[in-house]
Amino acid sequence: MKALRLESVGAISVRNVDIPKPGPDDLLVKVEACGICGTDRHLLHGEFPSTPPVTLGHEFCGIVMEAGSAVKDIAPGARITGDPNISCGRCPQCEAGRVNLCRNLRAIGIHRDGGFAEYVLVPRKQAFEIPLTLDPAHGAFCEPLACCLHGIDVSGIKVGSTVAILGGGVIGLLTVQLARLAGAAKVVLSTRQASKRRLAEEIGATATVDPSAGDVVEAIAGPAGLVPGGVDVVIECAGVAETVRQSTRLAKAGGTVVILGVLPQGEKVEIEPFDILFRELRVLGSFINPFVHRRAADLVASGAIEIDRLISRRISLDEAPHAISNPAAAGEVKVLVIPSREPA
C-alpha cells in the first residue's frame, strides 16, 4: 500500500509499504479521509516529539476491513473514527483518570503508523463507530473537535460567558462553535485573514478583530473595546508567541486563559507573573482529548457543527508531502488527504 512516511526530521516521502496485519485486539481500517494538522508540520521540523520512521496522520476515519480475533463488537464494514492517543492504563496519571498525561502515551500517526496511508491499524479501544451515512470527510474532524471539546471543558465556559478566541484556523473555528453551544453570550475571534473573520461570524462569532489593524487588547478589552475590562475566558488557538502574550492581557480579573494551540517545543514566551497574581488569573493548558472522542463523534454525526465550510481542499497521498512541507495557503482552513484520490 501507499503511505506517507516521516523518514527523519525534515524528510517525508510517499512510498510502498506492507499492509499491516491486525493483532487480536486490532482493526484493519481502510482510510477514507485524514486531515492535515499543524502538528504534522511540527513533526516534520522536529518541533514535536515523535519516533521516525513513522507514517504520519492522526485525524482519520475509515471502513473496518478486518477485525482481530478478540474483537466481537465491531464487524467489517463499519465506519470508525480513531482516537489516536493510546494510554497505558497503568501509570499514576492513568490511574488518576488523567489519561492524556499518561507517562507512556503513544499516538497513532506520531509514534506508530498513522492514517496518511491506504490502511491503518487501530486498537479496538481507540475506535468509535460513526454512521455509514456520514460523509467520511466529516469523520476526519472528530479528532480535532475532541481536542477543542477538552479545551471547552477546561475553560469552564458558562451560559452568558464572554470569550475571546485567538487564531482563525480550524481549531479556532471549531472552538467558536463549541463556545456558542456551551452558552457563551459573546465570542470574539481574532485573526488576520479577512476570509476567516467572515466565516467565523457566519458560524457563531458575535464579533471579530483584525490584529494587523491595531492593538488586539485595546480592540477587545480596552475602555472602548468590544468587552471593556476583558473577557471571562480566553482560548489561545493559534499556537504562536504573540497570541500567548496577548491572552493574559485579554482576560478580566479572575478570568481564565486556556492554551490550546501548539507552539514549537522549546519556544519561550515572556509573561508578567505579577499581573497573573494581582488579577488572580487562571492560566491552564489543554492537552489532547481525554474521554471526549465519543462526544466529538456524536456531535459530528448530529450535524450540530459546521464542517463543510471548513474544508479547503481534498488532495491525494502523492500531493500530501508538498502540502505538509509548506505553510497553509492564505484563507486555507483544513486540507484533507483522501488516499483513494488520484493526483490532480
N, C-alpha and C positions, 0 to 999 in steps of 0.2 A: 504494500500500500504506500501511498504518498504521505509524507509527514514533514512538517516544518520544524527543523532541529536547531536549537541553540547549541552550536558546537563548542563554543567558548565565548568569553566576554568579547563582544564586538563582531561575532561571526555567526550568521544564521544562513540556512540553506534548506531548500526542499529536496528531499531525496527519498529513494525507495527503502523501506524497512519491512521487516516481517510483521504480519498481522498478529497482534498479541493473542495469547491463549488464556481464557479465563480460568482462575483457580476456583475452588469450591464455593467461595463467597463472593465471586465477582460476576459482573455483567459485561459482555462484549457489546459495545454500543456503536452503531453506525452513525457518525456525526452528521447532523443536518445543518447546523449553524454554530459558529463560535465567534464571539466578539473580540475585537482587538481592544485591549485595555492599556491605559498609561503605564501600568505595571510591566507590561510586556516590553515597553521601551526602556524602563528602568533595568529590567533583567538583561536586555541586550547590552546596555552600557555598564553593567556591573554595579548598579546603584541600589540593587535589592538582592538579598541573599538567595542563591539558587545552587543547583548541583548539576551543571552541564557535564556531558552532553545530555540533553533532555528535549523532548517535544514540548513546545510551548502551547498555551491555550487553556484558560481556566474558566471561561464563560461559555459553556456549551450545552447543547441539548441534542437528542438523537433517538433513534429507534433501537430497542434491545434486539440483538440478533441471536444471542446465545446466553443462557443463564448457567452459572455454576451448579454443581450437584447439590449443594446445600441451600440453594435459593429456591424457595417454594411459593413466594407471594408475588413475584413479578415474572411474567412469561414473555417469551419472544413476541415481538410485535407491539409491545407497549412503548410509548414515548416517555422519556425521562429527562429531567434536568439534573445535573450533577452539582452537588456541593463539593468543591474541590478540596476543602480543608479537613484533613484527616488527623484527628487527635488520638492519643494513645489510650486514654481512658483510665490510666493507672497512676499518673504523676499527681502531686499535691494539687496542682491547678485544676486538673480534670476532676479529681475527687471533690473539689470545692465548687464544681459546676462552671468553672471558667475555661471551657474547652478551647476557646480562641487563644488562650495564653499557655496552652499545653507546651511543656518543655521539649516534647518530641514531635511537635507539629510538622506534618509533611503535606504538601499541597500538590494536587494534580495540575500539571502544566508549569510547575515551578521546581519541585523536587522529584516528581515522577511524571511519566509521559502523559501529555495532555491532549486537548481537543483540536489543535491545528493539524488534523490528520483525518484519514478516511474512517478510522476506527479508534476507539479509546476504551481502556479497561476502567470500570467504575466499581468500587466495592459496593455491595448491596446497601450498606448502611448510609452511603453517600448519595443514593439515587432516590428521586422523588417523582412519582408519576404525574404527568400532566395530560390534558385531553388530547386525543388524536385529532380533534377538530381545531386545535390551536395552531396558529401559524408558527412553525418551528423557529422563525426569526424572533418571535416574541419569547420563546422558551430560553433563548440565549441571554435574555435580560434578567433572568431570575437571580443569577449570582450578584451582579452589581446592585440590583434592587435590594437584595438581602443585606448587603453591606450598608446601604443607605437606611434600611429599616433599623438596624442596630444603632446607627448614629442618632436616629429619631428617638429610640428608646433611651439612649444615654442622655440625650438633651433634656428630657423632662418637659417637652412642649405640652402646654395645656390649652384647653379651649380659651380663646381670647388672647393667647400669647402673641408677642411681636417677635419677628425672626428676621435676621439678615443672613443671606447665603452668599458666600464669596466664591465665585467661579461658575462659569456657564457651560461647562462640559456636561457629559452625560450624568455624572454624579450630582452636580448642582441642579440639573433639570429634573432628575428623579426626586431629589430631596425637596425641591419646590412643591412638587405634587404631594409628597408624603406629609410635608408640614401643613398643607391645607387640609388634607384628610385627617390630620391629628387635631384640627380645630384652630390653627393659628389665624388670628384676625388680620394681621399684616405680615406679608412675606416680601421682603425686598431682596432682589438679586443684583449683584454687581459683576459685570463682565464687560470687556472692551468691545466685543463683537456685536454690532447692531442687530444682525440676524438672530443671534441667540437672545438678545434682550427682547426682541419682538416675540419670539417663540415662548420665552418664559412668561410673558404677560398673557399670552394666549392660553397657556396651560395651567395658570394658577397664581403667578406672582402678582401682587397688588401694585407693585412699582418696581422699576429697575433704575440703576445708575451706571454711568459710563466712567470708569476710573481714569480714562485718558482725558476727560473733560474737566477734572478738578479734584479736589480733596474728597475722597470717599467718606472719610469720617465726618467731615462737615456736612456733606450732602445727606448723610443718613442720620447722624446723631447730633449734629450741631444745633444751635438755638433755632435756626430757620430750616432745619433738616426735615426729612420725612418722618422721623421718630425722635423728636427732641429729647436729649438726655440719654439716648441709647436704647437698645432692644433687650428683650428678655433673654434671647438666645441667639448666638452667632454660630453658624456652622461653616467652617472653612473647608471648601471642596476643591480648591484649585491646586493645592499641593505646591505652592510657591512661597518663598520667604516674605514677599511683600504683603500677601494677604494674611499670613500668620501674624505679622506685625500689626496689621490693621485690626485684627479680630478682637484683641483685648480692649482696644480703644472704642470699639463699637458697642460693647456690652454696657448696659446700665449698671449702676451699683447693685450688687447682689445678683448679677446676671451670670449666665453660663456661656462658656466658649467650648465648642467641640471641634477638635482637629480630626477631620475625616479624610482630607486629601493626603496623598503620599508624597512627601518630599524625598529627594535622594538621600540614601543612607549617609550619615556623616555631615550633612549640611547643618549649619548653625544659624539661629535667629536670635537677635537681641530682643529682650523684653525688659519691662521695668517691674521688678518684684514689689517695690513699694506700692505701685498703683494696684497690683493684684491684691495685696494685703489690705490697703486702705479702703478699697471699694469691695472687698470680700468677694472677688470673682471666683467662680469655679472654672478651672481650665482642665478639660478632660480629653483623653484620646478615645477614639472609637476604632477598634481593630477587627476587621473582617465581620463574621456573621454567626455568632453562637446561637444555635437553636432557633434561627429565624428563616431558614431556607424554605420550610414548608409554607410559612406565612407569605413569603415573597412569591412562591409558585402559585398559591391560591389567588393572590392579588393580580398577578399577571393574567391568570385564567379568567378572572372575573371581568376583565376589561376596564377596571377602575383606574388604571394607569395608562396614559397616552404613550404609546410606544412607536407607532408607525412614523410619526414625525421626527423621532429621534434617530431614525436610521438614515444615514447619509449615503452609504454605498454598500453594495454587496459584491464581493470580489472572490476570485478563485484562490486556491492554495498557492499557485505559482505567482500570483500577484502580491501575496502577503509579505514576503521579505521586504519589498520596496515600501509597502505601507508602514511596516513597523520601524524600518530604518530611518524614516523621515518624519518630521513633525506633522501633526494633523494639519490638513489644509484649512484655510480660513473658512469659518462657518461650519466646519465638519463636526458632527456630534459623535456618532457611532458608526464604525465600519465593521461589517460582518463578513467573516470568511465562510464561504459555502463550499465544502470540499467537493461536491458533485459538479460544481460550476466549471465551465471551460474558461480559459483565459480570454479576456476581451481582445 
